[in-house]
Amino acid sequence: MSDLVDPGTAAGVTMVVRLQSSPDAQSPARGAKL
């Protein structure tokens, strides 16, 4: 849980989600799961 609170980790997760959301734009269900 501590990792999630970290601002650096949060930024990295957000970037990953954004990158995965771009190509998975056709699959909104997948993006919602992440």
C-alpha positions in Angstrom: 0.0 0.0 0.0 2.9 2.3 0.8 4.1 2.1 -2.9 0.7 3.3 -4.1 0.9 6.3 -1.8 4.3 7.2 -3.2 3.9 10.1 -5.8 6.6 8.6 -8.0 4.8 5.3 -8.2 1.5 6.9 -8.8 3.0 8.9 -11.7 4.5 5.7 -13.2 1.2 3.8 -12.8 -0.7 6.7 -14.4 1.7 6.7 -17.4 1.4 2.9 -17.8 -2.4 3.1 -17.7 -2.4 5.9 -20.2 -0.1 4.0 -22.6 -2.3 0.9 -22.2 -5.5 2.9 -22.6 -4.3 4.4 -25.9 -4.0 1.1 -27.8 -6.9 -0.4 -25.8 -9.2 2.4 -26.7 -11.4 -0.1 -28.4 -11.6 -2.2 -25.2 -13.0 0.2 -22.5 -13.7 -2.8 -20.3 -9.9 -3.6 -20.2 -9.1 0.0 -19.3 -11.7 0.0 -16.6 -10.3 -3.1 -15.1 -6.8 -1.5 -14.8 
